[in-house]
Amino acid sequence: MSDSLTNEEFSRYGRQMIVQGISNNRDPIEHQLLLKNSKICVIGAGGLAAPCLSYLAGAGVGEIGIIDDDVVETSNLHRQIIHSTSKKGELKCDSAKKFINDLNPHVQVNTHPVRLTNDNAFEIFAPYDVILDCTDTPMTRYLASDVAVLLGKTLVSASGVNTEGQLTILNFENIGPCYRCFHPKPPPPNTVSSCSMNGVIGACIGLVGIMQAVETLKVLQKVYTKDNFEPFMLQYSGYMDQSLRRFRMRKRRHDCVSCGDSPEITREKIESYEINYMSFCGSRDYDVVDSMERITPAEFKEKYWSAPAKECVVIDVRPQAHYKISNFNTDTVKNIPLATLTSMKGDIGKLKEVVPEINEDSNVVVFCRYGNDSRLATRELKDKFGIQNTKDVIGGFFAYIDQVDPSIPKY
Ligand code: ZN
């Protein structure tokens, strides 16, 4: 516990300390010391965390834990601006630590280069006052919320994808509501979108991360109190007109299995994996083709692509925007997004409108980005359209780039 500020800290934090009307009439030094003595833990060091961590570190939060086991990649840098091109390949939590300590050497940064799991969540969260969820998977949201409730920690939770984002405070001072109060059931796996599949505008997710920092300051500096806190959800939309909507949310649900009157979720059940977040949230089952129905990128090049005599229809089922960014650059490949193919409901006449030369006897090869959607498409083409000679390319277009032709751009 620190009860004083150095002269360097006075000049570093002076401009925020003189702001009037935000400290619940607390002495400005005491108000700053609340930050200096606080410990927060941030899950994820990506697009939300980048600006959020920067402002919280700049503001003088005393101790920050960062949980992330990913390394910095080029595709992160348009939004994850605490990392940099020279940090490529470095652990994100190490890269973030360097950035933070360069900005403010007073902050103690603890790195946790692991994935948050049932095994480690309690131990990692325990020393911190407030947890920040900066991830984009429902699985982590439920786990973080359940553990925060059981440890009595406030959770500031944000998410963002595409041009939109959401922000809320969960289990505030242990009075709730929690994530399960809002979402007793997880969303269907095929409706969950991610930044890597659906894309994200860096500035949009960054703005949500900054708002997350503002809310965290209010929690840490006790601007919110048990008396004045009202559960809310902020919803940001970046395009076309920017808008921020604030929804009042219901208080804790008495029948909530996590924070309700008779909770069913316990630490033992989580740590023993009796509560399995993976199966609770589910995942889309891509395991629908067998090995005989698949070929490697090298086999594709050898047997189908390079052999001009071999008649073959190549279908790329990626969404159109993905396809336009990078493709084989030839009209012989047809881009039919999976959703479009599925909407044809096995009607080969409709398929012929896009690919006139196709029939039930055609040799068809299917690509997608990573080789998941192409498996669903292969099943569809064989079972519904009756095209038996359909093959799925293992690992998709990106595996082809890695293994056969690295000159094609990856995005
Ligand atoms: Zn709850």
Residues whose N, C-alpha, C, O or C-beta is under 5 A from the ligand:
A	BS01	ZN	P177 C178 R180 C181 C256 S258 C259 G260
